[in-house]
Structure formats: C-alpha cells, structure tokens
C-alpha cells in the first residue's frame, strides 16, 4: 500500500467516511427524504386544491354570466313592455281627448244652435212688433195691446211658414 501512497491514516479516514455516511443516512437522509416527500405531497395537494378552486371559480363565473345575461334580457323585456304600455296609454289618452273634444264641440254646436234659434225668435218678434207699429202709423190709428199681440203672433206664424 505504501507503493500506492496509501498509509494507515487513509484507512482510518475511509472507515470514518463510511461510518459518517451511514450515520448521515440514518439521521439526516431518511428524515430529509421524508420531509421532501411530505413537501412534494403538500405541494401536489395545493396544486390540486388550486385547480379545483379555479374550476369552481370558472363554474361560478359561467353561472353569473348566464344570470347576468338572463337579467339583461328580463330588463330589456321589462323596458319593451313598459314602452308598449306607454304607447297604449298614450293612444288611449289621445282617443279619450279626441272623444272629449268631439263631445265638447257637439255641445258647443248645440248651444250655438239653441242661441241662434233664440236670436231668430227674438228677431222675429222684434220685426213683427216693428212691422205692426209701422203699419199702425201708416194706417194712422192706434192699435190696442191685444190687437198688437194678435198681429205679432199672426206675422210670426206667417214668417215661420215661409221657412
């Protein structure tokens, strides 16, 4: 061994090294491998949990998007229905206003006709009175109140028959 340059200390160092490796294997390597295995298992569980959370979040997101779309469609339908109702109400109000205006116009026409008939009757009476007075002056005689009324009535009847 001397020829190789190996002496007794090398053997002792070699034995010490083997004992040290054996002790490290017992004391440090197995617990270190166990800790690394547990850590690997923990990381894998966390990755799986994270993946499951991501998938759940995607499902929730998809559900919320569907609900949001449904809510938008319902809101659109409500707005559309409100618009239709408003149009219908507008049409009803316009029809009612036109009907009321037509009724008021008819009432006004009837009132005008009544007033016109009153005015014509009054005018006839006045014309008859003036005609009788003029005839009385032309004839030169005074007419009594009863004769006057009788002549006015006859004149009015005559004018009424002409129309």
Secondary structure, DSSP 8 states (H G I E B T S, - for coil): -TTTT--HHHHHHHHHHHHHHHHHIIIIIHHHHHHHHHHHHHHHHHHHHHHHHHHHHHHHHHHHHHHHHHHHHHHHHHHHHHHHHHHHHHHHHHHHHHHHHHHHHHHHHHHHHHHHHHHHHHHHHHHHHHHHHHHHHHHT----HHHHHHHHHHHHHHHHHH-
